[in-house]
Amino acid sequence: DTVMTQSPISLPVTPGEPASISCRSNQSLLHSSGHNFLDWYLQKPGQSPQLLIYLGSSRASGVPDRFSGSGSGTDFTLKISRVEAEDVGVYYCMQTLGYSFGQGTKVEIK
Amino acid sequence: EVQLVESGGGLVQPGASVRLSCTASGFTFSNYSFNWVRQAPGKGLEWVSHIAGSSDNIYYADSIKGRFIISRDNAKSSLYLQMRGLRAEDTAVYYCAREGHPLIPGFFDHWGQGTLVTVSS
């Protein structure tokens, strides 16, 4: 089974400052197509999850460009260049070779 | 506008069965794969099951394999999750999620609002 591990679990952030979340897989997510099969989702308080990033680094439609995804193989990062108050919530990575989520990273304003 | 509306949740006794439904609108249902994802109270997301557009590919999480059955009725634009032998640990909000791209796995671009299943005596 593919196990996804996120860090940190909790991330206090200051508006306007950058933030970074790590996601590691115990198996490579690099497909023979050359794409990394990893998504990032944000679940805002009281809402259903929403897609932010797919294939490791492609932003979904409507996602602000302050969000970026990077990494390959087993190590991935979600970065927010300048955090805004509306970015609070729990961020999840999900591997899409067989589907499993990381445990989530709760982002809150300091 | 794409809409996914789950129903069928509620309070059920351990060992009981329940069928969840997800009714879709605003797009051609048969063109998309779907998934069920659940979230126990105060916990993270757990992928449950996947079904392709023509039902030719179906996958399950190990935690529910043999107890849950995913299905769909393209004529009714509906997705289902038949849950049997329910346990306390199955208590969760169950979301249906559309896979929004035919060539990209994952890419859950639309989610329903979820339906809560509580397993308790």
Interface residues (C-beta under 8 A of the other chain):
Chain A: D1 F37 L38 D39 Y41 Q43 S48 P49 Q50 L51 Y54 L55 A60 S61 V90 Y92 M94 T96 L97 G98 Y99 S100 F101 G102 Q103 G104
Chain B: N35 V37 G44 L45 E46 W47 H50 Y59 A61 D62 Y95 A97 G100 H101 I104 P105 G106 F107 F108 D109 W111 G112 Q113 G114
